Amino acid sequence: MTEDLLSLQKEILALPVKDNLKCFLVYGSILTDSKANDFDAIVIVEKVDSALNGLFKIISNRYNKLDINIYTYAEILENISFLTREFKLEYLSKGVCLYGENILKNEYWKINDYKYKQSMFIRSIERLQMVRQKYFLSSTDPEEKLNYLKKYFFRISKSLLILNGVEKDSTVQILNQDKVNQKLFDIGMFDFLPNTEETKTVDEYFDLFNLIGKALIKCKKDLDLH
Protein backbone atom coordinates (compact mmCIF):
# COMPACT_ATOMS: atom_id res chain seq x y z
CA MET A 1 0.00 0.00 0.00
CA THR A 2 1.31 3.47 -0.89
CA GLU A 3 2.10 6.10 1.74
CA ASP A 4 -0.78 8.20 0.45
CA LEU A 5 -3.25 5.37 1.07
CA LEU A 6 -1.83 4.76 4.53
CA SER A 7 -2.40 8.45 5.28
CA LEU A 8 -5.96 8.22 3.96
CA GLN A 9 -6.54 5.15 6.11
CA LYS A 10 -5.57 7.11 9.25
CA GLU A 11 -8.03 9.87 8.35
CA ILE A 12 -10.83 7.33 7.85
CA LEU A 13 -10.13 5.71 11.21
CA ALA A 14 -10.44 9.12 12.88
CA LEU A 15 -13.92 9.73 11.48
CA PRO A 16 -17.02 9.05 13.62
CA VAL A 17 -18.70 7.66 10.49
CA LYS A 18 -16.43 4.62 10.66
CA ASP A 19 -18.97 2.95 12.98
CA ASN A 20 -21.30 2.77 9.98
CA LEU A 21 -18.60 1.36 7.69
CA LYS A 22 -18.45 -2.35 6.94
CA CYS A 23 -15.81 -2.21 4.22
CA PHE A 24 -13.78 0.44 2.40
CA LEU A 25 -12.14 -1.38 -0.49
CA VAL A 26 -9.63 0.20 -2.86
CA TYR A 27 -8.60 -1.37 -6.16
CA GLY A 28 -6.96 -0.46 -9.46
CA SER A 29 -3.85 1.57 -10.29
CA ILE A 30 -4.04 3.60 -7.07
CA LEU A 31 -2.70 0.56 -5.19
CA THR A 32 0.64 0.47 -6.97
CA ASP A 33 1.15 3.85 -8.62
CA SER A 34 1.77 6.77 -6.29
CA LYS A 35 1.16 9.17 -9.20
CA ALA A 36 -2.18 7.64 -10.20
CA ASN A 37 -4.98 10.17 -10.53
CA ASP A 38 -7.86 7.67 -10.57
CA PHE A 39 -9.32 6.54 -7.27
CA ASP A 40 -11.38 3.34 -7.59
CA ALA A 41 -13.16 2.10 -4.50
CA ILE A 42 -16.16 0.25 -3.11
CA VAL A 43 -17.75 1.52 0.10
CA ILE A 44 -20.06 -0.83 1.99
CA VAL A 45 -22.06 0.58 4.90
CA GLU A 46 -24.90 -0.43 7.16
CA LYS A 47 -26.85 2.67 6.08
CA VAL A 48 -26.37 5.23 3.30
CA ASP A 49 -27.12 8.71 4.64
CA SER A 50 -25.81 12.28 4.69
CA ALA A 51 -23.39 11.47 7.52
CA LEU A 52 -21.07 10.05 4.84
CA ASN A 53 -20.40 13.56 3.51
CA GLY A 54 -17.32 13.95 5.71
CA LEU A 55 -15.78 10.78 4.32
CA PHE A 56 -16.27 11.81 0.71
CA LYS A 57 -15.00 15.31 1.33
CA ILE A 58 -11.68 13.83 2.46
CA ILE A 59 -11.45 11.64 -0.64
CA SER A 60 -12.44 14.38 -3.11
CA ASN A 61 -9.82 16.71 -1.61
CA ARG A 62 -7.13 14.14 -2.33
CA TYR A 63 -8.05 12.79 -5.78
CA ASN A 64 -9.39 14.34 -8.98
CA LYS A 65 -11.01 11.37 -10.72
CA LEU A 66 -13.26 9.36 -8.44
CA ASP A 67 -15.00 6.10 -9.31
CA ILE A 68 -16.63 4.98 -6.07
CA ASN A 69 -19.63 2.72 -5.67
CA ILE A 70 -21.60 2.85 -2.42
CA TYR A 71 -23.69 -0.09 -1.26
CA THR A 72 -25.41 -1.21 1.88
CA TYR A 73 -24.36 -4.51 3.39
CA ALA A 74 -27.89 -5.83 2.75
CA GLU A 75 -27.59 -5.00 -0.97
CA ILE A 76 -24.35 -6.98 -1.20
CA LEU A 77 -25.81 -10.01 0.55
CA GLU A 78 -28.97 -9.97 -1.58
CA ASN A 79 -27.00 -9.82 -4.84
CA ILE A 80 -28.55 -6.55 -6.01
CA SER A 81 -25.38 -4.51 -5.79
CA PHE A 82 -24.27 -4.33 -9.44
CA LEU A 83 -25.28 -5.75 -12.82
CA THR A 84 -22.04 -7.45 -13.81
CA ARG A 85 -21.61 -8.68 -10.27
CA GLU A 86 -19.76 -11.97 -10.81
CA PHE A 87 -17.22 -10.49 -13.20
CA LYS A 88 -16.51 -7.50 -10.97
CA LEU A 89 -16.25 -9.66 -7.87
CA GLU A 90 -13.18 -11.40 -9.28
CA TYR A 91 -10.99 -8.31 -9.31
CA LEU A 92 -12.66 -6.71 -6.30
CA SER A 93 -11.78 -9.79 -4.27
CA LYS A 94 -8.12 -8.84 -4.85
CA GLY A 95 -8.53 -5.26 -3.62
CA VAL A 96 -7.13 -3.77 -0.42
CA CYS A 97 -9.29 -2.78 2.53
CA LEU A 98 -8.60 0.57 4.16
CA TYR A 99 -11.25 -0.34 6.70
CA GLY A 100 -13.03 -3.55 7.65
CA GLU A 101 -12.67 -6.86 5.84
CA ASN A 102 -13.05 -7.68 2.17
CA ILE A 103 -16.63 -8.96 2.22
CA LEU A 104 -16.58 -9.29 -1.57
CA LYS A 105 -13.91 -11.99 -1.45
CA ASN A 106 -16.34 -14.33 0.31
CA GLU A 107 -19.08 -13.45 -2.18
CA TYR A 108 -16.77 -14.24 -5.11
CA TRP A 109 -16.22 -17.83 -3.98
CA LYS A 110 -19.99 -18.45 -4.06
CA ILE A 111 -20.50 -17.86 -7.80
CA ASN A 112 -20.74 -20.64 -10.38
CA ASP A 113 -19.04 -20.82 -13.78
CA TYR A 114 -22.14 -20.04 -15.82
CA LYS A 115 -23.00 -16.89 -13.89
CA TYR A 116 -19.37 -15.77 -14.03
CA LYS A 117 -19.21 -16.15 -17.82
CA GLN A 118 -22.62 -14.53 -18.26
CA SER A 119 -21.43 -11.55 -16.25
CA MET A 120 -18.15 -11.33 -18.19
CA PHE A 121 -20.10 -11.46 -21.45
CA ILE A 122 -22.36 -8.58 -20.38
CA ARG A 123 -19.36 -6.55 -19.24
CA SER A 124 -17.64 -7.12 -22.59
CA ILE A 125 -20.69 -5.73 -24.39
CA GLU A 126 -20.66 -2.71 -22.07
CA ARG A 127 -16.99 -2.16 -22.83
CA LEU A 128 -17.63 -2.32 -26.57
CA GLN A 129 -20.25 0.41 -26.13
CA MET A 130 -17.77 2.46 -24.12
CA VAL A 131 -15.29 2.22 -26.98
CA ARG A 132 -17.85 3.31 -29.57
CA GLN A 133 -18.87 6.27 -27.41
CA LYS A 134 -15.25 7.26 -26.87
CA TYR A 135 -14.53 7.12 -30.59
CA PHE A 136 -17.58 8.97 -31.89
CA LEU A 137 -18.45 11.30 -29.02
CA SER A 138 -15.27 12.10 -27.13
CA SER A 139 -13.26 15.22 -27.83
CA THR A 140 -10.03 13.80 -26.38
CA ASP A 141 -6.85 14.12 -28.42
CA PRO A 142 -5.95 11.31 -30.87
CA GLU A 143 -3.13 9.88 -28.75
CA GLU A 144 -5.34 9.50 -25.68
CA LYS A 145 -8.13 8.03 -27.77
CA LEU A 146 -5.75 5.54 -29.40
CA ASN A 147 -4.43 4.40 -26.02
CA TYR A 148 -8.01 3.93 -24.83
CA LEU A 149 -8.86 1.78 -27.85
CA LYS A 150 -5.74 -0.33 -27.38
CA LYS A 151 -6.52 -0.89 -23.70
CA TYR A 152 -10.06 -2.08 -24.32
CA PHE A 153 -9.26 -4.16 -27.38
CA PHE A 154 -6.83 -6.05 -25.18
CA ARG A 155 -9.23 -6.35 -22.24
CA ILE A 156 -12.17 -7.61 -24.29
CA SER A 157 -9.91 -9.97 -26.26
CA LYS A 158 -8.67 -11.57 -23.04
CA SER A 159 -12.25 -11.97 -21.85
CA LEU A 160 -13.10 -13.73 -25.11
CA LEU A 161 -10.42 -16.34 -24.40
CA ILE A 162 -11.84 -16.95 -20.92
CA LEU A 163 -15.41 -17.12 -22.25
CA ASN A 164 -14.33 -19.81 -24.70
CA GLY A 165 -12.53 -21.84 -22.04
CA VAL A 166 -9.12 -21.37 -23.67
CA GLU A 167 -7.59 -19.50 -20.73
CA LYS A 168 -8.33 -18.69 -17.10
CA ASP A 169 -7.95 -15.29 -15.47
CA SER A 170 -4.67 -16.36 -13.92
CA THR A 171 -3.15 -17.54 -17.22
CA VAL A 172 -4.52 -14.95 -19.65
CA GLN A 173 -2.83 -12.11 -17.75
CA ILE A 174 0.64 -13.25 -18.84
CA LEU A 175 -0.22 -13.15 -22.55
CA ASN A 176 0.60 -10.18 -24.76
CA GLN A 177 -1.77 -8.84 -27.40
CA ASP A 178 -0.13 -10.79 -30.25
CA LYS A 179 -0.57 -14.12 -28.46
CA VAL A 180 -4.17 -13.29 -27.57
CA ASN A 181 -4.90 -12.38 -31.21
CA GLN A 182 -3.35 -15.62 -32.43
CA LYS A 183 -5.34 -17.77 -30.01
CA LEU A 184 -8.62 -16.05 -30.93
CA PHE A 185 -7.86 -16.53 -34.63
CA ASP A 186 -6.97 -20.21 -34.08
CA ILE A 187 -10.33 -20.96 -32.45
CA GLY A 188 -12.29 -19.05 -35.09
CA MET A 189 -13.30 -16.09 -32.97
CA PHE A 190 -11.45 -13.66 -35.25
CA ASP A 191 -12.12 -13.77 -39.01
CA PHE A 192 -8.54 -12.72 -39.70
CA LEU A 193 -5.37 -12.26 -37.67
CA PRO A 194 -5.05 -8.56 -36.80
CA ASN A 195 -1.64 -6.95 -36.70
CA THR A 196 -2.22 -4.61 -33.78
CA GLU A 197 1.46 -3.66 -33.65
CA GLU A 198 1.27 -2.18 -37.14
CA THR A 199 -2.09 -0.48 -36.61
CA LYS A 200 -1.09 3.14 -36.06
CA THR A 201 -4.09 5.45 -36.41
CA VAL A 202 -7.22 5.84 -34.29
CA ASP A 203 -9.47 5.05 -37.27
CA GLU A 204 -7.56 1.88 -38.15
CA TYR A 205 -7.63 0.64 -34.57
CA PHE A 206 -11.32 1.40 -34.16
CA ASP A 207 -12.12 -0.62 -37.29
CA LEU A 208 -10.54 -3.67 -35.64
CA PHE A 209 -13.40 -3.65 -33.13
CA ASN A 210 -15.58 -5.17 -35.84
CA LEU A 211 -13.73 -8.38 -34.93
CA ILE A 212 -14.79 -7.93 -31.31
CA GLY A 213 -18.44 -7.36 -32.19
CA LYS A 214 -18.61 -10.48 -34.38
CA ALA A 215 -16.78 -12.56 -31.75
CA LEU A 216 -19.27 -11.56 -29.05
CA ILE A 217 -22.15 -12.71 -31.28
CA LYS A 218 -20.39 -16.06 -31.75
CA CYS A 219 -19.83 -16.31 -27.99
CA LYS A 220 -23.51 -15.81 -27.24
CA LYS A 221 -24.45 -18.61 -29.61
CA ASP A 222 -21.74 -21.01 -28.44
CA LEU A 223 -22.29 -20.41 -24.73
CA ASP A 224 -26.08 -20.19 -24.96
CA LEU A 225 -25.97 -17.06 -22.84
CA HIS A 226 -29.40 -15.56 -22.35
N, C-alpha and C positions, 0 to 999 in steps of 0.2 A: 504494500500500500504506500502511495506517495505521501510526502510530508504534508502536502496541502489537504489530503483526505484525512490524515490523522488530526490535523488542526480542526477540520470541519466536524469530525467525530466528537472532539472535546466540546465544541459549541452545542452540538445536539444534546449531549449528556447533561449540559447545564440548563437546558430548557425545561420548564414545568410540563410542557406538552409531551415529554417523553413517556409519561405514564399512560398515554393513549396509544403510543406506538407499539406495534407488534414486530415490525420488521422495516428496516431502512436499507434497501439493497442497491448497491451501485454496480454497474456493469459497463462494458465497452472500453473505448480507448482511454478514458479518464483513469483507469486502474494502472496503466503502465506508462502513460505519456504525461509528464508533468506540464507540458505545454498545450495539452489538448484543451480545446475550447468548448467541446460538447460535453454535457453532463447528462448521462443516462441513468435513470434510477426508477425503482419501484418502491412506493411507500404503502405499507399495509398498517391500518389502524383499526381500533375497535369502533370508532365513530368518526365520520368526516364532518367537521364543523369549522366555524370561523377561528377557533383557537389555533388552528394550524398556520395562520398567517405569519406568526413569528418565525416558524421553521422555514417557510418559503421565502421570507424576506432575507434570511441569512444566505440561502442558496443563490437567490437571484443577484445578491450583491457580489458574489464570488465568480459566477459563471454567466457568460453571455447567451449561450444556446442551451436551453433546457428542454429535455425530453423526459418528463416524469409522469408516470401513471400512479394514480392514487386509488386504492381499493380498501374496502372493509374486509376484515378477516372472514366474515360470513360470506362475502362474495367470492373469495378465493375457495373456500370449502365447498360452496355450492356450484362451482364450475361456471360461474357467469361473469368471470373477471375480464376475459378478452377473447375475441373471435378465434384467432389462430393460437389458441391456448397451448396445445401440445407442442407445437413447433417452438414457441417462445420459451416454454418451460425448460427446454434443453439447455439453452445458453444462459437463462436466468439462474438455473441451478448451479452454475459455475461462478456466479457473481460473488461480491464481497459485502458482508453486512457491516454497516457502520453502527447499527443498533439492532438488538434482538438476534434471532436465529433465522437462517434461510428456510422459511416455511415452504418455499417453492421447490426446494430440492426433494422434499418428501412427496409433494404432489407429482413431480416428474416421474418418479418410480412407479406410480400407479397407472400410467397410460399404456394402452396396448398399441401394437404395431400399426393396425389399420387407422386408428385415430391420429396417430403421429403422422403418418403419410398423408392422410386427408388434410391435416392442418398445414403441413409443409406445402402441399399442392395449392391450397388457398393462398398461402403467403407468397408463393411464387407468382401467382396471378396478380396479386396486389403489387408486387415489385415490378412486374411488367407494366402495369398502369402508371406506376411512379416514374418509370423511365420515359414513357410516352409523354407524360405531362411535363417532365423536365425538358425534353427535347423541343416540344412544340410551344410550351407556354412560358418557360423560364427565360429570363433576360441575362442569365449569368454568362460570363465570357467563355469563348470556345474551349479553352484549356480546362477550365473547371467542369464544363459540361462533358467533355471527353473523358475525364477522369471518373466522373459519375457513371457514365455508360460502361466503362471498363469494369468498374467495381461491381455493378449489378449484373453484367453479363457473366462474370465469374461466379457470383453468388448463386444466381439461378441455375447456371450450368452444373455446379456442384450438387445442388438440390435434385436436379434431374437424375444424376447418377445414384443418389440415395433412393429416390422414388422407384428406380428400376432395379434396386437390389444389387447394383454393381459395387457400390462402396457403402461404408458406414461413416457416420460423422467423424469418428476418430481417424479413419484412413483417408478420407477425401481431403482433409485439411493439409496433407503433405504434398498434394498434387499441384503442379503449376497449370496455367491455362492451356498450354499446348497438350498436356497429357489428358486433361479433362475433355478437350475438343476431340481428341483421337478416340477416347473411349466412347463418347456419345455418337461419333460417326460409326464406330465398329458395331454398335448395337442397333443402328438404324434410327437413332433419335434425330440426328442431323442429316439433312439431304446431301450435304457436301461438307468437306473438311475446311473450316474457315481458318485463314491465316491471320490471326488476331495481332501477331507481331508486325505484320506489314500493313495493317489497316491504320491509316494515319489521321484521317479527317473525322470530324463529328458525324457528318452525313454517312460516310462509309461504315462507321461503327454502328450507327443506329440501324442501318439496313440489315445488319447481321441479326438483329433481334427478330427478324422474320423466322429464323431458325428456332428461336426460343418459343415463339407463339405456336408454331406447328408441332414442336416437341411436346408442349403442354397438352395439346389436343390428343396426341398419341398416348400420353400418360393417362389421361382420363379414361380413354377406351381400354387400355391394357390393365389398369388397376381397378376398373369399375368403380371409380370414385363418384359419389353422388351426394 
